[in-house]
Amino acid sequence: MAIQKLERLKSLFAEMDRALIAYSGGVDSTLVARIAHDVLGDRALAVTAISPSLLPEDLEDARIQAATIGIAHEEINTQEMANPNYTANPVNRCYFCKSELHDTLKPLAKERGYPYVVDGVNADDLRDYRPGVKAARERGVRSPLAEVGVSKAEVREISKHLGLVWWDKPAQPCLSSRFPYGEEITIAKLQRVGRAEVYLRRLGWTNLRVRSEADTARIELPPDQIQTFVLKTDLPSVVATFQELGFVYVTLDLEGYRSGKLNQVLKPEVLATQN
């Protein structure tokens, strides 16, 4: 079934003729970039937005992946941190982030002669609270994966089928997603939580989140990895490193990591506004 969807994705891009891809380097947008390049060649352009909410390590991954695919790749700076509607971190923060992104990409696409801007939103994303999807739709952005009904699992299956070595790369949403709604986002906080996650990645814990609330860091790992983390990690060193970064308290979430966890505090009337 997933491979049949791949053929539909190819047909979709063939109809576009030229496309600019909002490319973060995540598994979703990388698959979109690969298919766009396969179909359109030099008529496809991947563009990565650079801001304090993107880890330098993730930007480097995006560069390497784009080079491996062979797609033309450019970088632009976005200024969402200058928008108080974003830094105040309301429940629809992602709306302001994606508004800034696509208000930057759309003029670039027009200037370069790309009639379409596409993103990596997949079918599963439409089932979660994703106010950024609304911002993209308002600006005419297309989401090929969602249009064809490709789930996250199918993204990985198709990526593996195409020989993309990062098919199982853990999801890495922007660093602003590490903070509870209502807590102000600052560049210093983003850098602190980012360096904490990089530190744990280098210890071998690749699928994780470091949630930040005031001066407390909460480490989230897949539930089946929690016991191993406690038994095999030098916990005093973890605490010391986090405190050097500026955290006062370091905790481990016993429930474990799951996508969209911070949305559990949202009221039904907020969730009803999805998309």
N, C-alpha and C positions, 0 to 999 in steps of 0.2 A: 504493500500500500504506500509506504513512504517513498519508494523509488518511482511509483506512478506520479506522486506529487512533485517529484523532482522534474519530471518532464513537463508538468503544468507550469512550474516556476520558469523553466526555460522558455516556454511559449509566451508567458507573460512578459518577460524581458525583451523577447524578440519584437513584441508589439510596441514596446516603449521606444525603441531605436537608440535613445540616449538617456542615461540616468546618472544622477549623483547620489551616492550612498552615504547616509549618516552612519559613520563607521566608528564604533567604540573599541573594537578589538575583541569584544565578547564573542562567544560561540555563535550567537544568532546573526549579528551584523557581519561577522566574518563569512558565514555561509552565504549570506545575501551577496556580499562582495565577490565571492568566488564564482557564484552562478552568473552574476552580472558580467564579470570579466570573461567567463567562458562563452557567453552569448554575444556580448557587445564588443569585447576587445578594448581598443583605445577609446571607445565611445562610452565607457564607464569610468567614473571617478569616485574614489573613496575619500571622504573628508572626516578627519578626527577633530573634535572640539577639545581644546586644552583649557583647563581651569583648575583651581585648587582642589576640586572634588575628584580629580583623576590622579591616581598614583603615577609617579614617573616610571615605575616598573611596568605598569599596565600600558602606558604609552609606548614604551620600548617594545613590549610584546606586540602591540598593534602594528608598529613599524615593521617588525620582523615578519609577521604574518602577511601583511600586505605585499612585502617584497617577495615572499615565497609564492604567493598567488600570482604575482606579476601585475596586479592592478595599479594604475596610477594612484598615488596617495598624497594628499596634502593635509596640512594642519592649520587650524584657525583658532584664535582666542575668543572665548565667550566671556561675557561680563555679568553673569547672574549674581555674583557676589556684590555687585553695586546696586542690586534691587532689594530694598527692605522687605518687599513681599516674599522674597525668597529666603533671606537670612533670618527672618522671624520664624521660619520653619512651621508654617501652618500645615494643616492636613492636606492641602492641595499644593504643597511646595513644588512637586514635580511639574505641575502645570506651568509655573513661572520658569522653571529650568528649561523645559522643552519649548516654551514660547521664545525664550532667548536663543536657544539653539537654532530653531527653524527660521526665526526672523533674521538670523545671520546667514543661514544656508540658502534660503530662497533667493535673495539678491545675487549671491554668488552663482547659483545655478542659472539664473536669468542672464547674468553677464557672460557666462561661459557657453550659453546655448544648450543647457540641459532642461528639457521640458518637464522632467520628473525628478522629485526628491523622494527617496525611499528610505525606510528604516528597517530595523530588525525585530520589530514587534511580532511575536508569534501568537498562535491561537490561544495558548494557555494564559498569556498576559491579559487577554480580554476578560478572563474570569476572576482576576484579582482587582483590587482597587488601584487603578493606574491613571490618575488625572493627567499625566503627561500625554496619554493617548488622545485625549480631547484636544489638547493644544496642537498636536500634530494634525489631527483631522481638520481643525479649523483653518489650517494653513495649506490644505490640499496635499499633505504628505501621504504617500502610499506605503502600505505594509504588505509586501508580497507573501510573507510567510503566513500572516493572518488571513489574507485573502484566499489562499489555497487551503487553509485549515491545517497548517503544519504545527504540531505540538512541540514542546521542548524535547521530549524523547525522540521525536522524529527528526528534529534538527540534528541531534547527535547521531542518529542512525544514518541520515543522509551524509553528514560530514564524514563519518567513518567510511561510508561507501565511496566517497570521493577521495579518500586517502589523506584527509586533513588530520595531521597528527595531534591537533589540539581538540579533537572531537569531544573529549571528556573533560575539557577545561571547566573548573568550577565557575559558577556565575559570580560576577564582580560588579554589582550595581555601584553607583557613585557613592562616595564616602559620606555624603549628606544623609544617606539612609541609615546611618549608624546612630542617629540621635533621636530621642523621643520628640514627638510633635510638640511644638511650643518652646523648646529650648533653642535659644539663638545659636546660629551657626557662624563660626568665625574661621578665618584661615588658620589660626593657631590650633584650634580644635581639630580641624580637618587633618592638619599635619600630624598632630599627636596620635589620633586614632589610626591614621595611615601607617605611621612608622611602627605602631604596635602590631598591626596585622602583618606587615612585612617581616618583622622579627619572628613571629610565630610561623609564617610560611617557611622561613629559612630553617626552622627547627623541624620541618617536615609536615606541618599541619596546614594543608593547602585549602581545605574546604571549611571555612570558618568565618565568623564575624567577631569583631570587637565592638560591642555596643558601648556608647559613652553617655553617661548621665551625670551632669555636674562633674565632680572629681572622681567618680567611680567608673571603672572599666568592667564590663561583663563579657567574658569570653563565651562564645557559643560554638560548639562543635557538634557534628552528627552524634546522636545518642549512643551509637555503638562504639564511639571512640572516646567517650568521656572517661571510662575506667582506665583505659590505657594511658590517656593523658595524665591522669592523677598518679598512676603508678610509675610511669617511665619518664616523666618530665621533671626537671630540677625546678620545683615550684618556687623556692626562695629566689632563684635567679630570674624567673619570670616576674615575680613581684618587684624585685629590685630594678629590673629593666623598665617596667611600666612606670614605676615611681620616678625614675630618671627622666622619663618622657613627660612627667607632670601629673600623672594620676596619683591619687592618695590611697584609694582602695582598689583592690583587684579581686574580682569574684568570678566564679564559674557557674554558668546557667545549667542547672541539673535537668531541665527539660530538654535541652539540646537545641541545635540550630534547625530552623525551618523557614522557608522563604515567606516573606510578608508578615513576619511575626509582630512587627510594631503596629500593624493594622488591626490587631485584635482589640485595641482600645477604642476603635472608631464606632460611633453609633450607627444604627441601621439607616437613619436618614442620610448620613454621609455616604455610606456605601451605595445607597440607591442612586447617587449622582454619578456613579461610574460611567465613564465614556459619554 
